[in-house]
Amino acid sequence: TDENGQPMRDPASTTYVGTFEDCREAGTQLRAEALRRGSATARTTVYLGDGAPWIWENARINFPGSIQILDFYHASEHAGDLAKALLGPGPEAKAKQSQWCHTMKAKSSAPIIAQAKAVLSSRLPKLSADQVAAAQREIAYFTTNAKRTRYGEFRQKGYFIGSGVVEAGCKTVVGTRCRINKDTEEKKQEQ
């Protein structure tokens, strides 16, 4: 941890796995890498994901008993979508998103769910059918992921709540690989 008690990542501890196979194969490879790195003896395993259902299914299959955390950035985007659905685009929605993200980071998404339901019922006559559907979809998203958004608790325990390292790794590794492939193809065409 750093001087503020925040967890620090050891850059030398990062490895990547990847496949062009389906998502289940990705989960199998991830489990194999985790086992290679000692997860079988870990007291706690954390599975951090972006919220896609297949990711949580991979966690269930390959990392049973792991603590599942929804990536905070993705949750923040959904908080913004929920605020826009309820309040329309503009500064009021931006302010609500900011407030909700602050609350979520300090506690969880539970207060957001309660507030959003209250705002939805009070504004129902003023909202379009599309806004109502969008708000209900986002409330369902947060309800489904409620156990994965206990960010205050997770941060207190020193767990990471963001998948930025993974996202950056994907961008770097995949981007580099794509550039290599493109350069190779261009050289072939020149010959």
C-alpha positions in Angstrom: 0.0 0.0 0.0 1.1 3.6 -0.5 1.3 6.3 2.2 -2.5 6.8 2.0 -3.2 3.1 2.6 -4.2 2.6 -1.1 -3.2 -0.7 -2.7 -0.3 -0.5 -5.1 0.2 -2.8 -8.0 3.6 -4.4 -8.6 4.2 -3.8 -12.3 6.4 -6.8 -12.5 3.6 -9.0 -11.4 1.5 -8.5 -14.5 1.0 -11.2 -17.1 -1.5 -11.5 -19.9 -3.4 -14.4 -21.4 -5.5 -14.2 -24.6 -7.1 -16.3 -27.2 -9.1 -16.0 -30.4 -11.3 -18.8 -29.1 -14.6 -18.2 -27.3 -15.1 -16.6 -23.9 -15.1 -20.0 -22.1 -11.6 -20.7 -23.4 -10.5 -17.3 -22.2 -11.8 -18.3 -18.7 -10.0 -21.6 -18.9 -6.7 -19.9 -19.8 -7.2 -17.3 -17.1 -7.8 -20.0 -14.5 -4.6 -21.9 -15.6 -2.6 -18.7 -15.4 -4.0 -17.9 -11.9 -3.1 -21.4 -10.8 0.4 -21.1 -12.2 0.7 -17.9 -10.1 -0.4 -19.5 -6.9 -4.2 -18.8 -6.6 -4.7 -22.3 -5.2 -3.1 -21.1 -1.9 -4.6 -17.6 -1.9 -6.8 -16.8 1.1 -8.8 -14.4 -1.1 -9.4 -14.2 -4.8 -10.9 -11.2 -6.4 -12.5 -11.3 -9.8 -12.8 -7.8 -11.4 -15.0 -7.5 -14.5 -16.7 -4.9 -16.7 -20.2 -6.2 -16.1 -20.8 -8.4 -19.1 -22.8 -11.5 -18.1 -20.3 -13.9 -19.7 -17.6 -12.5 -17.5 -19.5 -13.3 -14.3 -20.3 -16.7 -15.7 -16.6 -17.3 -16.2 -16.0 -16.2 -12.6 -18.6 -18.7 -11.4 -17.1 -21.5 -13.4 -13.4 -20.9 -13.0 -13.2 -18.9 -9.7 -16.0 -20.2 -7.5 -16.0 -18.3 -4.2 -14.1 -15.3 -5.5 -15.1 -11.8 -4.6 -16.6 -10.3 -7.7 -16.1 -6.6 -8.3 -17.7 -4.5 -11.0 -15.2 -2.2 -12.6 -15.8 1.3 -11.1 -15.4 3.1 -14.4 -18.1 0.9 -16.1 -20.4 1.4 -13.1 -19.8 5.2 -13.4 -20.8 5.1 -17.0 -24.0 3.4 -16.1 -24.6 6.0 -13.3 -24.3 8.6 -16.0 -26.8 6.8 -18.3 -29.2 6.5 -15.4 -29.0 10.2 -14.6 -29.6 11.1 -18.2 -32.6 8.8 -18.5 -34.1 10.4 -15.4 -33.1 14.0 -15.8 -32.3 14.4 -19.5 -28.9 15.4 -20.9 -27.3 18.5 -19.4 -25.8 19.8 -16.2 -28.4 18.4 -13.8 -27.6 14.9 -15.0 -23.9 15.5 -14.9 -24.2 16.7 -11.3 -26.3 13.7 -10.3 -23.8 11.3 -12.0 -21.0 13.0 -10.0 -22.9 12.8 -6.8 -23.8 9.1 -7.4 -20.2 8.2 -8.3 -18.9 9.8 -5.1 -21.6 7.9 -3.1 -20.8 4.7 -4.8 -17.0 4.9 -4.3 -17.5 5.7 -0.6 -20.3 3.1 0.0 -22.1 1.2 -2.7 -24.7 1.4 -5.4 -27.5 0.7 -3.0 -28.3 4.4 -2.4 -28.3 5.0 -6.1 -30.9 2.3 -6.6 -33.1 3.7 -3.9 -32.8 7.3 -5.2 -33.3 6.4 -8.8 -36.5 4.5 -8.0 -37.8 7.5 -6.1 -36.9 9.9 -8.9 -38.4 7.6 -11.5 -41.7 7.3 -9.6 -41.9 11.1 -9.0 -41.0 12.1 -12.6 -42.9 9.2 -14.3 -45.6 11.4 -15.9 -42.9 13.7 -17.4 -40.7 11.0 -18.8 -41.0 9.5 -22.3 -41.4 5.8 -22.8 -37.7 5.6 -23.9 -36.5 7.4 -20.8 -38.5 5.1 -18.5 -37.2 2.0 -20.3 -33.6 3.3 -20.1 -34.0 4.1 -16.4 -35.5 0.7 -15.6 -32.7 -1.0 -17.6 -30.0 0.9 -15.6 -31.8 0.3 -12.2 -31.9 -3.4 -13.1 -28.1 -3.3 -14.0 -27.3 -1.8 -10.6 -29.7 -4.2 -8.8 -28.1 -7.2 -10.6 -24.6 -6.0 -9.7 -25.4 -4.7 -6.2 -23.0 -7.2 -4.4 -20.3 -6.3 -6.9 -20.5 -2.6 -6.2 -19.7 -2.5 -2.4 -16.8 -0.2 -3.2 -16.4 1.3 0.2 -16.0 -2.1 1.7 -13.7 -3.3 -1.1 -11.5 -0.2 -0.8 -11.3 -0.6 2.9 -10.0 -4.2 2.4 -7.4 -2.9 -0.1 -9.0 -4.4 -3.2 -8.7 -2.7 -6.6 -12.0 -1.5 -7.9 -10.8 -0.5 -11.4 -9.7 -2.7 -14.3 -7.6 0.0 -15.9 -4.5 -2.2 -15.8 -6.3 -4.8 -17.8 -7.9 -2.3 -20.2 -4.5 -0.7 -20.8 -2.9 -4.1 -21.3 -5.5 -5.1 -23.8 -5.0 -1.9 -25.7 -1.2 -2.2 -25.7 -0.9 -5.9 -26.4 -3.7 -6.2 -28.9 -2.8 -2.8 -30.5 0.9 -3.9 -30.8 -0.1 -7.2 -32.3 -2.5 -5.6 -34.8 0.3 -3.1 -35.8 2.7 -6.1 -36.3 0.2 -7.9 -38.4 -0.6 -4.8 -40.5 3.1 -4.1 -41.0 3.7 -7.7 -42.1 0.8 -7.6 -44.5 2.0 -4.3 -46.0 5.5 -5.8 -46.5 4.0 -8.8 -48.2 2.0 -6.6 -50.6 5.2 -4.5 -51.4 7.0 -7.7 -52.5 
